[in-house]
Amino acid sequence: MFIAKFKDGTVISLVDDWRLDELKELRKKRQFYCPACRATVQLKLGTARLWHFAHQPHVACVESSENESLYHLKGKKLLYQWLKSQQVEVALECYLPIIRQRPDLLFRFNHTLYALEYQCSPIETTLLEKRTQGYNQIGIIPIWILGGNRLKRYGPHTFTLKSYEWLCTQTSKNHFFHLTYFCPEQNRFAQLHQITPYSSTKFLAFYHETPLLKTSINSIVQPNIHTKSKMFEKWIIVRKNWRYKNSSPYPAKMERTIREILYKNGVPPSLFPIETGWPTAYHYLISSSPYYWQLLLLFECLQHQPLNRPFSRQIVTQCLFPYIEKRWLMLRQTSEPWTKAIDGFLHFLTRIGYLEKVESNQGMFKRIRNPMIPTNVEEAMQLDQSIKLRS
Ligand SMILES: [Zn+2]
């Protein structure tokens, strides 16, 4: 950390213009204290790392992100200077006693207070959620920026995210997910836009980077889509891969179950129904691939409903319970109920004319046709193209 206090409460910030000999002198004469836990801290003046304060090894600080790497310190300093250079009111490592948290940066922009957490190392999802809630509680909007060293890219539009990284995403008004990275070595922001998971760890997204000094605060506070490209086209490629995927000789339980269901229904895996495997509204609440759970619902529940006979959404939800209980299907860690994913899927099936809503009775649907099973992969891909995801 860059901030400590003297015994009398005066703050000392290492981001200010100190000379090495001045600090060495101070270190001889004065004691430094942690603003959060008030334990004494050491002033580190090595050449390999940026000058900083550190707790004694055995001290467990209430709210410290100790073992700050050089990467983290450097990034925090650059972000601080970047905000300052834009005349933004910003405080470094400001301790908030009410919630016992100390964001890396606290700043005010357009009459709103933001806590910027610069996260370069893995963090427990529960701790991350606790901190996010803490800020929300006192009306501060948290912004999690990941270290550029966390970015894992597999293809031009394919990325992997750990569960804590997913919790660092921001949502824009149009319900797209965005994630911001900052690399202090390249002095650049990178952003992922329209992040769309297609399995528990793999995500489609559009990548965009800007040099620090050419980045507006707005684009970090309220990320927006920079590209006109459509996620739909990328998703079609994911479906194509599912259709051409060779079956593994040692399939996982869910994969095996799906193969059995398809076999039972006389459908070759490459010709799975057009109605399933889509990023429908809230699909991300179930972290397992929509290819699995949508196929499961179609064949194990919806197709069992006689044509034109009303059924409730509850029985659709119940169909997934056993799989979730056995943890064959995984849920994403979030405060939103996963059943919203079911509603999103039912809504989608209604729009493409497989289901119909029962007007007189909310939460009731009826099936009005059979699924589209293509006869060959070419036809499958043409039919995939004909689907509209958002009305
Ligand atoms: Zn402390």
Residues whose N, C-alpha, C, O or C-beta is under 5 A from the ligand:
A	BS01	ZN	C34 A36 C37 R38 C61 V62
